[in-house]
Amino acid sequence: MSHKATVWAIQQRGLKPATKIVLWFLCDRHNPDFGCFPTQARLADDAEMSISALNEHLAKLQELRLIHRVRAQDPHTHKRLATRYILGFEDGFPPEPTPETEEGFTGTDEEQNADPTPESGHGAISGFPAKPSPDFAQSHLRNPEINLVREPLSKPVKEEEDARARDSDFDRFFAELLNALGFAAKATLPAWWHGSPARLHVQRWRDDLGLTEDRIVEVATESRGDHPNPPDGPKALDRFMERAAQRDALAAAATTNGKKPNRRSKCEVKPPLSDDEKAAFYAKMVNADGYLPQSVISNTIRDAMLMRGLVTPERLRQRGVR
């Protein structure tokens, strides 16, 4: 970097913040002996903006005669070479054009008013050669002012909405599980219950063992009879979940063979809860002191509880429900 260049950049006034940031990073890449040759990808990364936005600021800086871009190409391959940026304080900065010393096309009035041709190159203001080649197009960057093409979505919107809904449903289930295990509200959870590993472990009970979410909560509640204190992590419940899955499998096999199971199966299909039952269930969670993440209570459930008088607005605010 060049200390002289960065100090000069800081001293410039009247620039928009983003434009001044681009100028500062240009000066930060300046070498007093060799000049300034950063790539646009490097500058865009430094300034934390897109390349198209970067080019808008570079054009503004050149318009204000704070920088001068010198583009070059390999004479044999016609490939673009690194652009050199001449900064306004450098000795090689070109003088401001005048009618006598105007840069660019010169000639008679008739020639200046004539239509541009490949031979004259008149009218080209990009700084590229008048004869472009397939390897050296006149513009390799997107102009946001004229290019209306929009990049496609990385995913269909429907898939993203479904994924968010599944995450929200799992958050409610996970909160019910923690509540069934006896974790107090706003209590600091043990480390093994934090992050995605704990959630993936719980999902394996459902995906690998075939337990429903209701059944998992039920088994977790039963486990407190043997271990009243909440477990340090989901792994401590593996034995309970495996035994429950075995009992359910035996009961299902006995039912299929026409035999009466020794024990009543606990994974019977239950009818869906009514709106009143849902409101009462979540109201019990809100009014209790168990663990309650904000994402558990949806706006619909919140309104249902308030309409039925099961909770108060003050209690919802205390529990972090908006």
C-alpha atoms as a printed R data frame, in Angstrom:
    type eleno elety resid chain resno       x       y       z
1   ATOM     1    CA   MET     A     1   0.000   0.000   0.000
2   ATOM     2    CA   SER     A     2   0.977   3.655  -0.380
3   ATOM     3    CA   HIS     A     3   0.606   5.911   2.633
4   ATOM     4    CA   LYS     A     4   0.663   8.978   0.397
5   ATOM     5    CA   ALA     A     5  -2.143   7.547  -1.752
6   ATOM     6    CA   THR     A     6  -4.434   6.660   1.163
7   ATOM     7    CA   VAL     A     7  -3.921  10.077   2.783
8   ATOM     8    CA   TRP     A     8  -4.790  11.701  -0.555
9   ATOM     9    CA   ALA     A     9  -7.961   9.596  -0.765
10  ATOM    10    CA   ILE     A    10  -9.049  10.618   2.731
11  ATOM    11    CA   GLN     A    11  -8.566  14.290   1.867
12  ATOM    12    CA   GLN     A    12 -11.048  14.167  -1.034
13  ATOM    13    CA   ARG     A    13 -14.383  15.855  -0.256
14  ATOM    14    CA   GLY     A    14 -17.870  15.762  -1.725
15  ATOM    15    CA   LEU     A    15 -17.938  12.037  -2.516
16  ATOM    16    CA   LYS     A    16 -20.677   9.647  -1.538
17  ATOM    17    CA   PRO     A    17 -19.533   7.198   1.159
18  ATOM    18    CA   ALA     A    18 -19.491   4.145  -1.120
19  ATOM    19    CA   THR     A    19 -17.601   6.020  -3.847
20  ATOM    20    CA   LYS     A    20 -15.024   7.220  -1.338
21  ATOM    21    CA   ILE     A    21 -14.613   3.664  -0.026
22  ATOM    22    CA   VAL     A    22 -13.812   2.479  -3.563
23  ATOM    23    CA   LEU     A    23 -11.283   5.293  -3.963
24  ATOM    24    CA   TRP     A    24  -9.664   4.440  -0.629
25  ATOM    25    CA   PHE     A    25  -9.267   0.756  -1.496
26  ATOM    26    CA   LEU     A    26  -7.842   1.722  -4.896
27  ATOM    27    CA   CYS     A    27  -5.246   3.840  -3.118
28  ATOM    28    CA   ASP     A    28  -4.631   1.042  -0.636
29  ATOM    29    CA   ARG     A    29  -3.656  -1.188  -3.584
30  ATOM    30    CA   HIS     A    30  -1.330   1.479  -5.050
31  ATOM    31    CA   ASN     A    31   2.380   0.718  -5.214
32  ATOM    32    CA   PRO     A    32   4.654   3.798  -5.426
33  ATOM    33    CA   ASP     A    33   7.112   1.987  -7.716
34  ATOM    34    CA   PHE     A    34   4.852  -0.066  -9.972
35  ATOM    35    CA   GLY     A    35   1.479   1.701  -9.934
36  ATOM    36    CA   CYS     A    36  -2.052   0.461  -9.236
37  ATOM    37    CA   PHE     A    37  -3.244  -2.746 -10.944
38  ATOM    38    CA   PRO     A    38  -5.935  -4.408  -8.740
39  ATOM    39    CA   THR     A    39  -8.477  -6.683 -10.400
40  ATOM    40    CA   GLN     A    40 -12.124  -5.740 -10.254
41  ATOM    41    CA   ALA     A    41 -12.859  -8.942  -8.352
42  ATOM    42    CA   ARG     A    42 -10.324  -7.901  -5.707
43  ATOM    43    CA   LEU     A    43 -11.732  -4.364  -5.448
44  ATOM    44    CA   ALA     A    44 -15.313  -5.627  -5.250
45  ATOM    45    CA   ASP     A    45 -14.323  -8.002  -2.455
46  ATOM    46    CA   ASP     A    46 -12.456  -5.242  -0.607
47  ATOM    47    CA   ALA     A    47 -15.400  -2.829  -0.854
48  ATOM    48    CA   GLU     A    48 -18.008  -5.569  -0.210
49  ATOM    49    CA   MET     A    49 -20.118  -4.782  -3.268
50  ATOM    50    CA   SER     A    50 -20.968  -6.336  -6.618
51  ATOM    51    CA   ILE     A    51 -18.757  -5.773  -9.655
52  ATOM    52    CA   SER     A    52 -21.550  -3.880 -11.429
53  ATOM    53    CA   ALA     A    53 -21.904  -1.497  -8.462
54  ATOM    54    CA   LEU     A    54 -18.123  -1.145  -8.327
55  ATOM    55    CA   ASN     A    55 -18.038  -0.042 -11.971
56  ATOM    56    CA   GLU     A    56 -20.605   2.659 -11.285
57  ATOM    57    CA   HIS     A    57 -18.343   4.135  -8.606
58  ATOM    58    CA   LEU     A    58 -15.240   3.795 -10.791
59  ATOM    59    CA   ALA     A    59 -17.023   5.633 -13.597
60  ATOM    60    CA   LYS     A    60 -17.976   8.378 -11.164
61  ATOM    61    CA   LEU     A    61 -14.387   8.681  -9.939
62  ATOM    62    CA   GLN     A    62 -13.138   8.927 -13.515
63  ATOM    63    CA   GLU     A    63 -15.816  11.514 -14.323
64  ATOM    64    CA   LEU     A    64 -14.582  13.590 -11.367
65  ATOM    65    CA   ARG     A    65 -11.004  13.155 -12.657
66  ATOM    66    CA   LEU     A    66  -9.819  11.468  -9.500
67  ATOM    67    CA   ILE     A    67  -8.694   8.373 -11.400
68  ATOM    68    CA   HIS     A    68  -7.816   7.519 -14.975
69  ATOM    69    CA   ARG     A    69  -8.198   3.963 -16.281
70  ATOM    70    CA   VAL     A    70  -5.739   2.625 -18.814
71  ATOM    71    CA   ARG     A    71  -6.933  -0.582 -20.410
72  ATOM    72    CA   ALA     A    72  -4.639  -2.878 -22.360
73  ATOM    73    CA   GLN     A    73  -4.734  -6.154 -24.253
74  ATOM    74    CA   ASP     A    74  -2.204  -8.758 -25.280
75  ATOM    75    CA   PRO     A    75  -1.234  -8.003 -28.910
76  ATOM    76    CA   HIS     A    76  -1.076 -11.716 -29.775
77  ATOM    77    CA   THR     A    77  -4.041 -13.264 -27.945
78  ATOM    78    CA   HIS     A    78  -6.207 -10.132 -27.696
79  ATOM    79    CA   LYS     A    79  -6.939 -11.082 -24.086
80  ATOM    80    CA   ARG     A    80  -7.617  -8.356 -21.565
81  ATOM    81    CA   LEU     A    81  -4.667  -7.409 -19.395
82  ATOM    82    CA   ALA     A    82  -4.904  -5.875 -15.962
83  ATOM    83    CA   THR     A    83  -6.299  -2.345 -16.024
84  ATOM    84    CA   ARG     A    84  -3.959   0.298 -14.650
85  ATOM    85    CA   TYR     A    85  -5.474   2.965 -12.451
86  ATOM    86    CA   ILE     A    86  -3.634   6.301 -12.505
87  ATOM    87    CA   LEU     A    87  -4.542   8.294  -9.418
88  ATOM    88    CA   GLY     A    88  -5.133  12.025  -9.486
89  ATOM    89    CA   PHE     A    89  -1.990  12.941  -7.516
90  ATOM    90    CA   GLU     A    90   0.393  10.930  -9.719
91  ATOM    91    CA   ASP     A    91   2.701  12.644 -12.190
92  ATOM    92    CA   GLY     A    92   1.396  10.575 -15.118
93  ATOM    93    CA   PHE     A    93  -2.214  11.662 -14.645
94  ATOM    94    CA   PRO     A    94  -3.441  13.047 -18.000
95  ATOM    95    CA   PRO     A    95  -4.331  16.766 -18.094
96  ATOM    96    CA   GLU     A    96  -7.931  17.846 -18.357
97  ATOM    97    CA   PRO     A    97  -8.948  17.891 -22.038
98  ATOM    98    CA   THR     A    98  -9.460  21.264 -23.694
99  ATOM    99    CA   PRO     A    99 -10.588  22.234 -27.190
100 ATOM   100    CA   GLU     A   100  -6.909  22.477 -28.123
101 ATOM   101    CA   THR     A   101  -5.694  19.290 -26.400
102 ATOM   102    CA   GLU     A   102  -8.829  17.148 -26.404
103 ATOM   103    CA   GLU     A   103  -8.140  13.458 -26.006
104 ATOM   104    CA   GLY     A   104  -9.739  10.930 -28.321
105 ATOM   105    CA   PHE     A   105 -10.790  11.436 -31.919
106 ATOM   106    CA   THR     A   106  -9.387  14.400 -33.777
107 ATOM   107    CA   GLY     A   107  -9.916  15.532 -37.318
108 ATOM   108    CA   THR     A   108 -11.832  17.936 -39.469
109 ATOM   109    CA   ASP     A   109 -15.351  19.079 -38.647
110 ATOM   110    CA   GLU     A   110 -16.660  16.857 -41.437
111 ATOM   111    CA   GLU     A   111 -14.853  13.836 -40.026
112 ATOM   112    CA   GLN     A   112 -16.044  14.549 -36.480
113 ATOM   113    CA   ASN     A   113 -19.683  14.828 -37.558
114 ATOM   114    CA   ALA     A   114 -19.534  11.696 -39.698
115 ATOM   115    CA   ASP     A   115 -20.908   8.339 -38.571
116 ATOM   116    CA   PRO     A   116 -18.432   6.154 -36.709
117 ATOM   117    CA   THR     A   117 -16.694   3.446 -38.716
118 ATOM   118    CA   PRO     A   118 -14.563   0.450 -37.769
119 ATOM   119    CA   GLU     A   119 -11.553   2.238 -39.235
120 ATOM   120    CA   SER     A   120 -12.011   5.547 -37.424
121 ATOM   121    CA   GLY     A   121 -13.166   4.179 -34.072
122 ATOM   122    CA   HIS     A   122 -14.967   7.500 -33.558
123 ATOM   123    CA   GLY     A   123 -17.735   7.295 -31.036
124 ATOM   124    CA   ALA     A   124 -16.133   4.609 -28.877
125 ATOM   125    CA   ILE     A   125 -15.906   6.026 -25.385
126 ATOM   126    CA   SER     A   126 -15.121   2.783 -23.572
127 ATOM   127    CA   GLY     A   127 -11.386   2.915 -24.254
128 ATOM   128    CA   PHE     A   128 -11.461  -0.408 -26.135
129 ATOM   129    CA   PRO     A   129  -9.932  -0.828 -29.587
130 ATOM   130    CA   ALA     A   130 -12.117   0.061 -32.539
131 ATOM   131    CA   LYS     A   131 -11.868  -3.502 -33.913
132 ATOM   132    CA   PRO     A   132 -13.062  -5.979 -31.325
133 ATOM   133    CA   SER     A   133 -12.212  -9.635 -31.665
134 ATOM   134    CA   PRO     A   134 -14.129 -12.718 -30.465
135 ATOM   135    CA   ASP     A   135 -11.618 -13.015 -27.617
136 ATOM   136    CA   PHE     A   136 -11.760  -9.346 -26.728
137 ATOM   137    CA   ALA     A   137 -15.326  -8.151 -26.622
138 ATOM   138    CA   GLN     A   138 -16.034  -4.478 -26.142
139 ATOM   139    CA   SER     A   139 -17.787  -5.080 -22.870
140 ATOM   140    CA   HIS     A   140 -17.464  -8.053 -20.557
141 ATOM   141    CA   LEU     A   141 -19.363  -6.537 -17.625
142 ATOM   142    CA   ARG     A   142 -23.042  -6.135 -16.876
143 ATOM   143    CA   ASN     A   143 -24.375  -2.609 -17.153
144 ATOM   144    CA   PRO     A   144 -27.116  -2.371 -14.523
145 ATOM   145    CA   GLU     A   145 -28.705   0.613 -16.275
146 ATOM   146    CA   ILE     A   146 -29.503  -1.166 -19.542
147 ATOM   147    CA   ASN     A   147 -29.332  -4.895 -18.801
148 ATOM   148    CA   LEU     A   148 -32.720  -5.965 -17.493
149 ATOM   149    CA   VAL     A   149 -31.819  -9.634 -17.122
150 ATOM   150    CA   ARG     A   150 -32.389 -10.914 -13.616
151 ATOM   151    CA   GLU     A   151 -30.557 -13.924 -12.290
152 ATOM   152    CA   PRO     A   152 -32.795 -16.950 -11.683
153 ATOM   153    CA   LEU     A   153 -33.780 -17.911  -8.184
154 ATOM   154    CA   SER     A   154 -31.508 -20.511  -6.628
155 ATOM   155    CA   LYS     A   155 -34.620 -22.404  -5.467
156 ATOM   156    CA   PRO     A   156 -38.303 -22.286  -6.287
157 ATOM   157    CA   VAL     A   157 -40.090 -20.005  -3.870
158 ATOM   158    CA   LYS     A   158 -42.486 -22.809  -2.956
159 ATOM   159    CA   GLU     A   159 -39.634 -25.020  -1.775
160 ATOM   160    CA   GLU     A   160 -38.246 -22.241   0.420
161 ATOM   161    CA   GLU     A   161 -41.662 -21.610   1.964
162 ATOM   162    CA   ASP     A   162 -42.127 -25.330   2.650
163 ATOM   163    CA   ALA     A   163 -38.679 -25.524   4.236
164 ATOM   164    CA   ARG     A   164 -39.453 -22.579   6.520
165 ATOM   165    CA   ALA     A   165 -42.753 -24.185   7.514
166 ATOM   166    CA   ARG     A   166 -41.000 -27.477   8.342
167 ATOM   167    CA   ASP     A   167 -38.422 -25.638  10.427
168 ATOM   168    CA   SER     A   168 -41.161 -23.805  12.318
169 ATOM   169    CA   ASP     A   169 -43.022 -27.075  12.989
170 ATOM   170    CA   PHE     A   170 -39.851 -28.724  14.227
171 ATOM   171    CA   ASP     A   171 -39.124 -25.744  16.507
172 ATOM   172    CA   ARG     A   172 -42.514 -26.226  18.158
173 ATOM   173    CA   PHE     A   173 -41.928 -29.949  18.572
174 ATOM   174    CA   PHE     A   174 -38.421 -29.400  19.956
175 ATOM   175    CA   ALA     A   175 -39.791 -26.886  22.475
176 ATOM   176    CA   GLU     A   176 -42.467 -29.373  23.557
177 ATOM   177    CA   LEU     A   177 -39.757 -32.007  24.062
178 ATOM   178    CA   LEU     A   178 -37.651 -29.694  26.225
179 ATOM   179    CA   ASN     A   179 -40.723 -28.724  28.207
180 ATOM   180    CA   ALA     A   180 -41.612 -32.404  28.759
181 ATOM   181    CA   LEU     A   181 -38.080 -33.042  30.016
182 ATOM   182    CA   GLY     A   182 -38.479 -30.349  32.669
183 ATOM   183    CA   PHE     A   183 -36.288 -27.526  31.415
184 ATOM   184    CA   ALA     A   184 -37.324 -24.242  33.051
185 ATOM   185    CA   ALA     A   185 -38.149 -21.134  31.042
186 ATOM   186    CA   LYS     A   186 -35.127 -19.067  30.000
187 ATOM   187    CA   ALA     A   187 -32.858 -21.552  31.741
188 ATOM   188    CA   THR     A   188 -29.424 -22.114  30.254
189 ATOM   189    CA   LEU     A   189 -29.559 -25.402  28.385
190 ATOM   190    CA   PRO     A   190 -26.686 -27.892  28.714
191 ATOM   191    CA   ALA     A   191 -24.190 -27.706  25.864
192 ATOM   192    CA   TRP     A   192 -25.355 -31.015  24.335
193 ATOM   193    CA   TRP     A   193 -28.812 -29.527  23.680
194 ATOM   194    CA   HIS     A   194 -27.446 -26.605  21.615
195 ATOM   195    CA   GLY     A   195 -27.111 -26.348  17.841
196 ATOM   196    CA   SER     A   196 -27.891 -28.657  14.950
197 ATOM   197    CA   PRO     A   197 -26.260 -31.847  16.389
198 ATOM   198    CA   ALA     A   198 -28.947 -32.071  19.093
199 ATOM   199    CA   ARG     A   199 -31.725 -31.509  16.578
200 ATOM   200    CA   LEU     A   200 -30.321 -34.107  14.178
201 ATOM   201    CA   HIS     A   201 -30.086 -36.591  17.038
202 ATOM   202    CA   VAL     A   202 -33.771 -36.043  17.859
203 ATOM   203    CA   GLN     A   203 -34.706 -36.354  14.182
204 ATOM   204    CA   ARG     A   204 -33.068 -39.803  14.082
205 ATOM   205    CA   TRP     A   205 -35.559 -41.029  16.672
206 ATOM   206    CA   ARG     A   206 -38.258 -40.108  14.220
207 ATOM   207    CA   ASP     A   207 -36.576 -41.149  10.957
208 ATOM   208    CA   ASP     A   208 -34.607 -44.251  12.052
209 ATOM   209    CA   LEU     A   209 -36.770 -45.619  14.870
210 ATOM   210    CA   GLY     A   210 -40.098 -44.673  13.307
211 ATOM   211    CA   LEU     A   211 -41.400 -42.788  16.355
212 ATOM   212    CA   THR     A   212 -43.876 -39.986  15.857
213 ATOM   213    CA   GLU     A   213 -43.249 -36.606  17.400
214 ATOM   214    CA   ASP     A   214 -46.132 -37.118  19.834
215 ATOM   215    CA   ARG     A   215 -44.687 -40.488  20.814
216 ATOM   216    CA   ILE     A   216 -41.239 -38.963  21.408
217 ATOM   217    CA   VAL     A   217 -42.723 -36.358  23.741
218 ATOM   218    CA   GLU     A   218 -44.699 -39.078  25.505
219 ATOM   219    CA   VAL     A   219 -41.611 -41.248  26.038
220 ATOM   220    CA   ALA     A   220 -39.627 -38.227  27.214
221 ATOM   221    CA   THR     A   221 -42.319 -37.530  29.809
222 ATOM   222    CA   GLU     A   222 -42.263 -41.176  30.962
223 ATOM   223    CA   SER     A   223 -38.480 -41.086  31.306
224 ATOM   224    CA   ARG     A   224 -38.739 -38.535  34.092
225 ATOM   225    CA   GLY     A   225 -40.177 -41.243  36.309
226 ATOM   226    CA   ASP     A   226 -36.735 -42.902  36.356
227 ATOM   227    CA   HIS     A   227 -34.696 -39.718  36.005
228 ATOM   228    CA   PRO     A   228 -36.460 -36.632  37.441
229 ATOM   229    CA   ASN     A   229 -33.617 -34.305  36.491
230 ATOM   230    CA   PRO     A   230 -33.456 -33.204  32.851
231 ATOM   231    CA   PRO     A   231 -30.824 -35.104  30.846
232 ATOM   232    CA   ASP     A   232 -27.602 -33.404  29.769
233 ATOM   233    CA   GLY     A   233 -28.222 -34.257  26.126
234 ATOM   234    CA   PRO     A   234 -30.481 -36.235  23.764
235 ATOM   235    CA   LYS     A   235 -28.131 -39.223  23.779
236 ATOM   236    CA   ALA     A   236 -29.226 -40.002  27.354
237 ATOM   237    CA   LEU     A   237 -32.716 -40.756  26.008
238 ATOM   238    CA   ASP     A   238 -31.628 -43.229  23.312
239 ATOM   239    CA   ARG     A   239 -32.342 -46.271  25.493
240 ATOM   240    CA   PHE     A   240 -35.871 -45.073  26.269
241 ATOM   241    CA   MET     A   241 -36.611 -44.321  22.620
242 ATOM   242    CA   GLU     A   242 -35.234 -47.670  21.374
243 ATOM   243    CA   ARG     A   243 -37.321 -49.621  23.895
244 ATOM   244    CA   ALA     A   244 -40.435 -47.667  22.961
245 ATOM   245    CA   ALA     A   245 -39.826 -48.374  19.266
246 ATOM   246    CA   GLN     A   246 -39.423 -52.108  20.023
247 ATOM   247    CA   ARG     A   247 -42.655 -52.189  22.041
248 ATOM   248    CA   ASP     A   248 -44.530 -50.391  19.282
249 ATOM   249    CA   ALA     A   249 -43.143 -52.771  16.638
250 ATOM   250    CA   LEU     A   250 -44.196 -55.829  18.655
251 ATOM   251    CA   ALA     A   251 -47.651 -54.398  19.207
252 ATOM   252    CA   ALA     A   252 -48.051 -53.629  15.500
253 ATOM   253    CA   ALA     A   253 -46.920 -57.157  14.539
254 ATOM   254    CA   ALA     A   254 -49.354 -58.751  16.988
255 ATOM   255    CA   THR     A   255 -52.196 -56.667  15.616
256 ATOM   256    CA   THR     A   256 -51.307 -57.680  12.058
257 ATOM   257    CA   ASN     A   257 -51.351 -61.394  13.007
258 ATOM   258    CA   GLY     A   258 -54.766 -61.064  14.595
259 ATOM   259    CA   LYS     A   259 -53.467 -61.516  18.132
260 ATOM   260    CA   LYS     A   260 -54.264 -59.234  20.980
261 ATOM   261    CA   PRO     A   261 -51.092 -57.490  22.099
262 ATOM   262    CA   ASN     A   262 -49.896 -58.010  25.623
263 ATOM   263    CA   ARG     A   263 -49.703 -54.265  26.139
264 ATOM   264    CA   ARG     A   264 -51.741 -51.547  24.646
265 ATOM   265    CA   SER     A   265 -49.894 -49.833  21.827
266 ATOM   266    CA   LYS     A   266 -49.076 -46.256  22.625
267 ATOM   267    CA   CYS     A   267 -48.622 -45.126  19.043
268 ATOM   268    CA   GLU     A   268 -52.289 -45.168  18.104
269 ATOM   269    CA   VAL     A   269 -53.278 -42.653  15.481
270 ATOM   270    CA   LYS     A   270 -54.962 -39.745  17.191
271 ATOM   271    CA   PRO     A   271 -57.510 -37.450  15.554
272 ATOM   272    CA   PRO     A   272 -56.238 -33.957  14.788
273 ATOM   273    CA   LEU     A   273 -56.638 -31.414  17.550
274 ATOM   274    CA   SER     A   274 -59.468 -28.907  17.307
275 ATOM   275    CA   ASP     A   275 -58.821 -25.174  17.463
276 ATOM   276    CA   ASP     A   276 -59.972 -25.095  21.079
277 ATOM   277    CA   GLU     A   277 -57.649 -27.955  22.001
278 ATOM   278    CA   LYS     A   278 -54.697 -26.310  20.251
279 ATOM   279    CA   ALA     A   279 -55.359 -23.004  21.996
280 ATOM   280    CA   ALA     A   280 -55.645 -24.745  25.379
281 ATOM   281    CA   PHE     A   281 -52.448 -26.745  24.781
282 ATOM   282    CA   TYR     A   282 -50.307 -23.748  23.876
283 ATOM   283    CA   ALA     A   283 -51.922 -21.598  26.568
284 ATOM   284    CA   LYS     A   284 -50.746 -24.145  29.108
285 ATOM   285    CA   MET     A   285 -47.188 -23.768  27.768
286 ATOM   286    CA   VAL     A   286 -47.392 -19.961  27.893
287 ATOM   287    CA   ASN     A   287 -48.804 -19.868  31.415
288 ATOM   288    CA   ALA     A   288 -46.290 -22.427  32.690
289 ATOM   289    CA   ASP     A   289 -42.635 -21.757  33.418
290 ATOM   290    CA   GLY     A   290 -41.203 -24.278  30.951
291 ATOM   291    CA   TYR     A   291 -38.833 -23.558  28.056
292 ATOM   292    CA   LEU     A   292 -40.653 -21.563  25.362
293 ATOM   293    CA   PRO     A   293 -38.834 -20.267  22.234
294 ATOM   294    CA   GLN     A   294 -40.522 -17.347  20.501
295 ATOM   295    CA   SER     A   295 -41.052 -19.343  17.286
296 ATOM   296    CA   VAL     A   296 -43.303 -21.887  19.034
297 ATOM   297    CA   ILE     A   297 -46.381 -19.634  19.129
298 ATOM   298    CA   SER     A   298 -47.646 -18.609  15.709
299 ATOM   299    CA   ASN     A   299 -49.793 -15.539  15.136
300 ATOM   300    CA   THR     A   300 -52.844 -17.757  14.596
301 ATOM   301    CA   ILE     A   301 -52.360 -19.591  17.898
302 ATOM   302    CA   ARG     A   302 -51.679 -16.303  19.697
303 ATOM   303    CA   ASP     A   303 -54.921 -14.767  18.416
304 ATOM   304    CA   ALA     A   304 -56.862 -17.934  19.263
305 ATOM   305    CA   MET     A   305 -55.614 -17.906  22.855
306 ATOM   306    CA   LEU     A   306 -56.415 -14.212  23.303
307 ATOM   307    CA   MET     A   307 -59.886 -14.564  21.781
308 ATOM   308    CA   ARG     A   308 -60.714 -17.408  24.191
309 ATOM   309    CA   GLY     A   309 -59.283 -15.530  27.161
310 ATOM   310    CA   LEU     A   310 -56.778 -18.296  27.906
311 ATOM   311    CA   VAL     A   311 -53.829 -15.895  28.193
312 ATOM   312    CA   THR     A   312 -53.349 -12.191  28.739
313 ATOM   313    CA   PRO     A   313 -51.353  -9.793  26.573
314 ATOM   314    CA   GLU     A   314 -49.123  -9.059  29.555
315 ATOM   315    CA   ARG     A   315 -48.285 -12.751  29.958
316 ATOM   316    CA   LEU     A   316 -47.478 -13.052  26.249
317 ATOM   317    CA   ARG     A   317 -45.088 -10.115  26.472
318 ATOM   318    CA   GLN     A   318 -43.440 -11.636  29.538
319 ATOM   319    CA   ARG     A   319 -42.864 -14.847  27.582
320 ATOM   320    CA   GLY     A   320 -41.475 -12.976  24.550
321 ATOM   321    CA   VAL     A   321 -44.476 -13.631  22.256
322 ATOM   322    CA   ARG     A   322 -45.271 -10.686  19.970
